[in-house]
Amino acid sequence: MRQRTDGRHAHRLNALALAGLLGLTFAFGGCTTIFGNHEKRAQAQLRPTAGNGARGTVTFVERADGVQVTYNLVGLPPNSDHALQVHERGDCNAVDGSSAGAVFAPTAARLKSGVRVEGDLGNLHADETGVATGFIVAPDLSLDGVRSVLGRSVLVHRDTSDPAFAEHGAGPALACGQIRQ
């Protein structure tokens, strides 16, 4: 035997299902609103090496297209260009920054002449007051796994880097800082 309905019972069920679905959407979709965005971040406080005055902050934020490296540095020579590089070890104890080791290169790129290695972030420019601010996107780095910069050091060098002459280096370090979460 069939029971006749005038449609109110079916509408009530649909309304309850829709309310439940909306509740789940807000509960899960609203997590970033409630708890904030949990992007992977790291930071380094750069301190001057012996005889230099350069210092500042370098922040690393993992994005879909790589790691965004934002720098805010002061105390650089006015109107000058410098290499910004991630080095293998998170050790800035040597007065000249040499304890940080070689430039970070997790792949075989370091073996190819004229190829920029992953840790060579590029060059930055200090203005007439010795301040350098900006950002670089490093597509080959991450904040976890083999290409992670965590626990390594970031250095600002006196000279610029040139991948065609990588064996010449970028001169002595002006500042060094360990990359930490």
Secondary structure, DSSP 8 states (H G I E B T S, - for coil): ------SHHHHHHHHHHHHHHHHHHHHHHTHHHHH-----EEEEEEEE-TT---EEEEEEEEETTEEEEEEEEES--TTEEEEEEEESS----STTSGGG-SB---SGGGGSTT---TTEEEEEEE-TTS-EEEEEEETT-BSSSTTB-TT-EEEEESS---GGGGGG---SEEEEEEEE-
